[in-house]
Amino acid sequence: MSSASTTSVSIPTSSPTIPPTLTAGRLALTVAGLLLTLLLAALDATIVATAMPRILAELGGQAALGRYTWLATAYLLASTVTVPIVGKLADQFGRRPFLVGGTLLFLAASLLCSLAGSLEQLVAFRGLQGVGGGLITAAVFAAVPTLFSPANRARIVGLFTGTYGLASIVGPLLGGVVTDGLGWRWVFALNLPLGLVALLVLLATYPGGRSSSGRPAVDYLGALCLIGGVSPLLVALSLGGHELAWESPPIVLLLLAGALALAAFAWAEHRAPEPMIPLALLGNRAVGIPALGMAFMAVGLFAASLFTPLFVQGVVGQSATRSGSVLAPMMLAWVLASVLSGQLIARIGRSRPTGVAGLAVGAVGLWLMAGMGPQTEYPVVARNLVVIGFGLGSAVAAFATAAQNAVRLDQTGVATALGTFARAMGSTLASAGLGGLLAASLATSSAAAGSGLPAALRATFVASAVVLAIGAAIALFAGEPPRSRA
């Protein structure tokens, strides 16, 4: 078996690229700065949702409704494309430049968003903000292996993956409170004081150093082909079936352009001396399958997050306020499971069982969601969401830890970025696939809208449960990184 497909990759016990040992106090401050910085980037993916109606009313009115989704799509597209590129560059040039540069860019873009005079300007600045968010996300997760040994990474990775759950809880609520109390511009302006605090902490505590000696060979062609392939693909998946028909010429051209560029990317990576994404890593079952597991996990999270509020409003008949708060139990369970699973993995020294069990539990939760109907009470919905959150929170911590512990220190950035990239792609594919399934189920139903929606949502939850079950089966074949206990 080739080295690319081995299930266990040796981890160097010492390396000149690992920073000098930090004192406990300085390490705690460094982690706090990283967590705060990551929280800002994660919040901006959710906090804008509740401010969008007010933004449209002020900047565009009814004429801007056609560009409603671009406020979210611009951020998602820019951050998704940025993450894998920065993951590799952070391995080559060190994490600190990208942590600092990403935070500065994110804060500058936040200021520009708060001053935007038109919807077009705001969309452009949101894209710039997404680049900063991608820089932060990739650099923060790549920083973990430089601060913690393989035996201790699982504990800290659980904290970082739990940050996403916290952002999902706090983001929409905070966005509504700030928009109503101070105005939508403060949704972006509040990033500045918090971001400056995080930046000062990182400048004072995070050690310097780079992960490779000599002058790195940057894979410019690979980066260009990756951007040219992923960008049109994400745009097509975001617009197809919603704003444009799948068979429309713009969607077909976008998909074709993305496929050609990704083929060129694969060709370039086979010939690059320092490929942007070493394709051999994908053949390592301890890296490629956890990355695929991240994509499956994202499908389940997307299904629960998007369709549960629709069920609460459209089927049960609750208010929008109640439907907005219904996801809190799931995200609280996500945060708790991320932290606890990190502790468990560090204790048993294995991540595969937690990843498999997490996807399986998530599938059970979505199957329970499929059994709900108009008479379902809120405690039952909350119970099902807790099951989903606990399963998916466990899975994401396990997969992130597995990828980091399966490669050398100078590859941890790109290995971690692969998982983050796969999660974003999974969410986008879920948006297209599950959204299309819901629309098709409603269109083919001969019942009235009030009784057709429950059946359509049931089909969507069942499909999501099946996808997660398939993911759990695939995760059984994941390679196990070297066993190590704290």
Buried (B, 14 or more C-beta within 10 A) or exposed (E): EEEBBBBBBEBEEEEEBBBEEBEEEBBEBBBBBBBBBBBBBBBBBBBBBBBBEBBBEEBBEEEBEEBBBBBBBBBBBBBBBBBBBBBBBBBBBBBBBBBBBBBBBBBBBBBBBBEBEEBBBBBBBBBBBBBBBBBBBBBBBBBBBBBBEBBBBBBBBBBBBBBBBBBBBBBBBBBBEBBEEEBBBBBBBBBBEBBEBBBEBBEEBBBEBBBBEEEBEBBEBBBBBBBBBBBBBBBBBBBBBBBBEEEBEBBBEBBEBBEBBBEBBEEBBEEBEBBBBBBBBBBBBBBBBBBBBBBBBBBBBBBBBBBBBBBBBBBBEBEEEBBBBBBBBBBBBBBBBBBBBBBBBBEEBBBBBBBBBBBBBBBBBBBBBBEBEEEBEEEBBBBBBBBBBBBBBBBBBBBBBBBBBBBBBBBBBBBBBBBBBBBBBBBBBBBBBBBBBBEEBBEEBEEEEEEBBBBBBBBBBBBBBEBBBBBBEBBEEBBBBBEBEB
